[in-house]
């Protein structure tokens, strides 16, 4: 099967959507399929793609004329799918939070237009507004819709052929590779818009505790109480970090299905997050908190559990068990079946 993977951002942007497409391409090639990735030249960063793509054919232009493919898979964004020209069955995938308002935190769903633009930028505001008004017309350009969160399936059903296939994790790769550090450490993973300011507040509140606060992401600033390691693109280095830290604090109010949670859970890291519909829909054994004080309280409780070891070990093992339901060998065949079915429509 010949598959085109189409994206409205440069793969060098290297967020969740970009990492997902790279993994999809690698998995398809391992199974003998031909794959080409087509991307628009937006969101470019200085990242070497050769190591990440492992020989996968990649094109980055404003307009793409695509031929000889059985099916094309699009990470959906309003209108820009028209920049990929050709006659072939199309799958539109809803990965972005701006198209699934109902899954987001109450503060996001009730945010004023001005505040939304300040926090997430004008382009995301326009995407949100456009999709809210013209979603049926937009989705009509695809032969099928792919959703990655079960909670999203009910929001799209009735409008189009809908496939629910969640994100997956290679649990043979993402697993602990070393012992935890002796000093308790808490990790933040994501961009600034994923709640980094809340994480900084938590770190400040607990500044007198014997706890290390660590963050990784492409646009995070240094702070007094948080050690920022920047963006990590090397998977081995990322797994090493997951293995040595004790707790993941996930403060994001905007999500559909964050790969970070699967990666951390597979590496046996307990997690505390905001109780949004998107996160609760993952069915992982998470802790939940709704304020800086609540997050701080849970962190202190986990630090105590780490000191007793036995309770912490049970929590860590339960995370690994929860992640196993999304194992690559269970989920990816369903994704491949979706592409094959749409290819013959």
C-alpha positions as CSV (number, residue, x, y, z in Angstrom):
1,X,0.0,0.0,0.0
2,X,1.3,3.5,-0.9
3,X,0.5,6.0,1.8
4,X,0.9,9.8,1.9
5,X,1.1,11.5,5.3
6,X,0.2,15.1,5.1
7,X,0.8,17.9,7.6
8,X,0.3,21.6,7.9
9,X,3.5,22.1,9.9
10,X,7.1,21.4,9.1
11,X,8.2,18.2,10.9
12,X,10.9,20.3,12.5
13,X,8.3,21.9,14.7
14,X,8.5,18.5,16.5
15,X,5.4,18.7,18.7
16,X,3.0,15.8,19.3
17,X,1.5,15.8,15.8
18,X,4.9,15.7,14.2
19,X,6.3,13.0,16.4
20,X,3.1,11.0,15.7
21,X,3.5,11.2,11.9
22,X,7.2,10.2,12.1
23,X,6.2,7.1,14.2
24,X,3.4,6.3,11.8
25,X,5.8,6.4,8.8
26,X,8.3,4.2,10.6
27,X,5.7,1.7,11.5
28,X,4.3,1.5,8.0
29,X,7.7,1.1,6.5
30,X,8.6,-1.7,8.9
31,X,5.5,-3.5,7.6
32,X,6.5,-3.2,4.0
33,X,4.3,-0.2,2.9
34,X,5.6,2.7,0.9
35,X,5.3,6.1,2.7
36,X,6.0,9.7,1.8
37,X,5.5,12.6,4.2
38,X,4.3,15.9,2.7
39,X,4.4,19.1,4.9
40,X,3.8,22.8,4.6
41,X,6.8,25.1,5.5
42,X,5.3,26.5,8.7
43,X,6.7,26.3,12.2
44,X,10.3,25.5,11.1
45,X,12.9,24.9,13.8
46,X,16.6,24.0,13.7
47,X,16.2,20.2,14.1
48,X,18.1,17.6,12.1
49,X,15.4,15.4,10.6
50,X,17.7,12.8,9.0
51,X,18.1,10.9,12.3
52,X,14.4,11.0,13.0
53,X,13.1,10.0,9.6
54,X,15.5,7.1,9.1
55,X,15.4,7.3,5.3
56,X,11.7,8.2,4.9
57,X,11.0,10.3,1.9
58,X,10.0,13.9,3.0
59,X,8.8,16.9,1.0
60,X,8.2,20.4,2.4
61,X,6.6,22.9,0.1
62,X,3.6,25.3,0.0
63,X,1.8,23.3,-2.7
64,X,2.0,19.5,-3.1
65,X,0.9,17.6,-6.2
66,X,0.5,14.0,-5.0
67,X,0.3,11.0,-7.4
68,X,0.2,7.2,-7.1
69,X,-1.0,6.8,-3.5
70,X,-3.7,4.5,-2.3
71,X,-4.7,6.7,0.7
72,X,-3.7,10.0,2.2
73,X,-3.7,10.7,6.0
74,X,-4.1,14.3,7.0
75,X,-3.5,15.9,10.4
76,X,-6.4,18.2,10.0
77,X,-6.3,22.0,9.9
78,X,-8.9,24.2,8.3
79,X,-8.7,24.8,4.6
80,X,-5.0,23.9,4.2
81,X,-5.7,20.3,3.2
82,X,-6.5,21.9,-0.2
83,X,-2.8,22.6,-0.6
84,X,-2.3,18.9,-1.2
85,X,-3.6,18.3,-4.7
86,X,-4.5,14.9,-6.1
87,X,-7.3,12.3,-6.4
88,X,-7.1,9.8,-3.7
89,X,-9.1,8.7,-0.6
90,X,-8.5,11.0,2.3
91,X,-8.5,10.5,6.1
92,X,-8.8,13.7,8.2
93,X,-7.4,13.3,11.7
94,X,-8.6,15.5,14.6
95,X,-5.5,15.9,16.8
96,X,-5.7,19.5,17.9
97,X,-7.6,20.8,20.9
98,X,-9.1,23.8,19.0
99,X,-11.4,21.4,17.1
100,X,-12.7,19.6,20.3
101,X,-13.8,22.3,22.7
102,X,-15.9,20.0,24.7
103,X,-12.9,18.0,25.8
104,X,-11.0,21.0,27.2
105,X,-10.8,22.6,30.6
106,X,-13.7,24.9,31.6
107,X,-11.4,27.9,31.5
108,X,-10.6,27.2,27.9
109,X,-14.2,26.6,26.8
110,X,-15.4,29.8,28.5
111,X,-12.4,32.0,27.6
112,X,-13.0,35.3,25.8
113,X,-11.8,35.8,22.3
114,X,-9.2,38.3,23.4
115,X,-7.8,36.0,26.1
116,X,-7.7,33.1,23.7
117,X,-5.7,35.1,21.2
118,X,-3.3,36.2,23.9
119,X,-2.7,32.7,25.2
120,X,-2.8,30.6,22.0
121,X,-2.3,33.1,19.1
122,X,-4.4,34.4,16.3
123,X,-4.0,31.5,13.9
124,X,-5.4,29.0,16.5
125,X,-8.3,31.4,17.3
126,X,-9.2,31.6,13.6
127,X,-9.0,27.8,13.3
128,X,-11.2,27.4,16.3
129,X,-13.8,29.9,15.1
130,X,-13.8,28.6,11.5
131,X,-14.2,25.0,12.5
132,X,-17.0,25.8,15.0
133,X,-19.0,27.4,12.2
134,X,-18.1,25.3,9.2
135,X,-17.1,21.9,10.6
136,X,-19.6,19.9,8.5
137,X,-18.5,21.6,5.2
138,X,-14.8,21.1,6.1
139,X,-15.1,17.5,7.1
140,X,-17.0,16.8,3.9
141,X,-13.7,17.0,2.1
142,X,-12.6,13.7,3.7
143,X,-13.7,10.2,3.1
144,X,-13.3,9.3,6.8
145,X,-12.4,11.0,10.1
146,X,-10.0,9.7,12.6
147,X,-10.3,10.6,16.3
148,X,-7.7,9.6,18.9
149,X,-9.8,10.0,22.1
150,X,-12.9,7.9,22.7
151,X,-14.7,11.0,24.2
152,X,-14.3,12.7,20.8
153,X,-16.1,9.9,18.9
154,X,-19.5,11.0,20.0
155,X,-18.9,14.6,19.0
156,X,-18.2,13.6,15.4
157,X,-20.5,10.6,14.9
158,X,-23.3,11.1,12.4
159,X,-21.3,13.6,10.3
160,X,-19.0,11.2,8.5
161,X,-17.4,7.7,8.7
162,X,-15.5,7.9,12.0
163,X,-12.7,5.7,13.2
164,X,-11.6,5.7,16.8
165,X,-8.0,4.6,17.1
166,X,-6.1,6.0,20.1
167,X,-2.4,6.9,20.2
168,X,0.0,4.0,20.9
169,X,3.2,3.4,22.7
170,X,6.1,1.0,22.1
171,X,6.3,-0.5,25.6
172,X,9.3,-2.6,24.6
173,X,11.2,0.7,24.1
174,X,9.6,3.0,26.6
175,X,10.3,1.2,29.9
176,X,12.6,2.0,32.9
177,X,16.3,1.7,32.0
178,X,17.8,2.8,35.3
179,X,17.1,3.3,39.0
180,X,15.4,6.5,40.2
181,X,17.6,9.4,41.6
182,X,18.0,9.4,45.4
183,X,16.5,13.0,45.6
184,X,12.8,13.2,44.7
185,X,12.2,14.9,41.3
186,X,9.2,16.2,39.5
187,X,9.0,16.6,35.7
188,X,7.1,18.9,33.4
189,X,7.0,18.1,29.6
190,X,5.5,20.4,27.0
191,X,5.3,23.8,25.5
192,X,4.6,27.0,27.5
193,X,0.9,26.8,26.6
194,X,0.7,23.4,28.3
195,X,0.5,25.0,31.7
196,X,4.1,25.8,32.4
197,X,3.2,28.9,34.4
198,X,1.2,26.7,36.8
199,X,4.2,24.3,37.1
200,X,6.4,27.3,38.0
201,X,3.9,28.4,40.7
202,X,3.9,24.9,42.1
203,X,7.7,24.8,42.2
204,X,7.7,28.2,44.0
205,X,5.2,27.0,46.6
206,X,7.3,24.0,47.4
207,X,10.6,25.8,47.1
208,X,11.6,24.9,50.7
209,X,11.1,21.1,50.1
210,X,13.8,18.7,49.2
211,X,12.4,18.3,45.7
212,X,13.9,19.0,42.2
213,X,11.6,20.5,39.6
214,X,12.7,19.8,36.0
215,X,11.1,20.9,32.7
216,X,11.6,20.0,29.1
217,X,10.1,21.8,26.1
218,X,11.1,24.0,23.2
219,X,9.9,27.4,24.4
220,X,10.3,27.4,28.2
221,X,12.1,30.1,30.1
222,X,14.5,29.6,32.9
223,X,13.1,30.2,36.4
224,X,14.5,30.3,39.9
225,X,13.0,27.0,41.1
226,X,12.7,25.0,37.8
227,X,15.7,23.5,35.9
228,X,14.9,23.8,32.2
229,X,16.6,21.1,30.0
230,X,15.2,22.5,26.7
231,X,13.8,20.3,23.9
232,X,14.9,16.7,23.9
233,X,14.6,14.9,20.5
234,X,16.7,11.9,21.2
235,X,14.4,9.1,22.3
236,X,17.1,7.3,24.4
237,X,17.8,10.5,26.2
238,X,14.1,11.0,26.9
239,X,13.6,7.5,28.2
240,X,16.7,8.0,30.4
241,X,15.1,11.1,31.9
242,X,11.7,9.4,32.4
243,X,13.5,6.6,34.2
244,X,15.3,8.7,36.7
245,X,12.5,11.1,37.7
246,X,9.8,10.2,40.2
247,X,6.6,12.1,39.3
248,X,5.1,13.8,36.2
249,X,3.0,16.9,36.8
250,X,0.7,17.5,33.8
251,X,-0.9,21.0,34.1
252,X,-2.2,21.3,30.6
253,X,-5.7,22.6,30.1
254,X,-5.7,21.8,26.3
255,X,-5.4,18.3,25.1
256,X,-6.9,15.5,23.0
257,X,-4.5,12.6,23.7
258,X,-1.0,13.6,24.9
259,X,1.7,11.1,24.1
260,X,3.7,12.4,27.0
261,X,1.3,10.6,29.4
262,X,1.8,7.2,27.7
263,X,5.5,7.6,27.6
264,X,5.7,8.5,31.2
265,X,3.3,5.8,32.3
266,X,5.2,3.1,30.4
267,X,8.3,4.2,32.2
268,X,6.5,3.7,35.5
269,X,6.1,7.4,36.5
270,X,3.0,8.3,38.6
271,X,1.2,11.3,37.1
272,X,-1.0,14.1,38.4
273,X,-3.1,16.0,35.9
274,X,-6.1,18.3,35.6
275,X,-9.4,16.4,35.3
276,X,-10.4,17.4,31.8
277,X,-12.6,15.1,29.7
278,X,-9.7,14.4,27.4
279,X,-7.4,13.2,30.1
280,X,-10.1,11.3,32.0
281,X,-11.0,9.5,28.8
282,X,-7.6,7.8,28.7
283,X,-8.5,5.4,31.5
284,X,-5.1,5.7,33.1
285,X,-4.6,5.4,37.0
286,X,-3.8,9.1,37.4
287,X,-4.0,11.5,40.3
288,X,-6.1,14.6,39.7
289,X,-5.8,18.2,41.0
290,X,-7.6,21.4,40.2
291,X,-5.4,24.1,41.8
292,X,-1.8,24.9,42.6
293,X,-2.4,24.0,46.2
294,X,-3.9,20.6,45.2
295,X,-1.0,19.8,42.9
296,X,1.4,20.7,45.7
297,X,-0.4,18.5,48.1
298,X,-0.4,15.5,45.8
299,X,3.3,16.0,45.1
300,X,4.0,15.9,48.8
301,X,2.0,12.8,49.2
302,X,3.9,11.1,46.4
303,X,7.2,12.2,47.9
304,X,6.2,10.5,51.2
305,X,5.2,7.4,49.2
306,X,8.6,7.4,47.6
307,X,10.2,7.4,51.0
308,X,8.3,4.3,52.0
309,X,9.1,2.7,48.7
310,X,6.5,-0.1,48.8
311,X,3.5,2.2,48.1
312,X,5.4,4.0,45.4
313,X,6.4,0.8,43.7
314,X,2.7,-0.3,43.5
315,X,1.8,3.1,42.0
316,X,4.6,2.9,39.5
317,X,3.6,-0.6,38.4
318,X,0.0,0.4,38.0
319,X,1.1,3.1,35.5
320,X,2.9,0.6,33.4
321,X,-0.1,-1.7,33.4
322,X,-2.3,1.2,32.3
323,X,0.0,2.1,29.5
324,X,0.0,-1.5,28.2
325,X,-3.6,-1.1,26.9
326,X,-2.1,1.2,24.3
327,X,0.7,-1.0,23.3
328,X,1.9,-0.6,19.7
329,X,1.2,-4.2,18.8
330,X,-2.4,-3.9,20.0
331,X,-3.3,-0.5,18.6
332,X,-1.3,0.0,15.4
333,X,-3.0,-2.9,13.5
334,X,-6.3,-1.1,14.1
335,X,-4.7,2.1,12.5
336,X,-3.5,0.1,9.6
337,X,-6.9,-1.5,9.1
338,X,-8.4,2.0,9.0
339,X,-6.1,3.0,6.2
340,X,-6.8,-0.2,4.2
341,X,-10.5,0.2,4.5
342,X,-10.5,3.8,3.4
343,X,-8.1,3.0,0.5
344,X,-10.8,0.8,-1.1
345,X,-13.8,3.2,-0.6
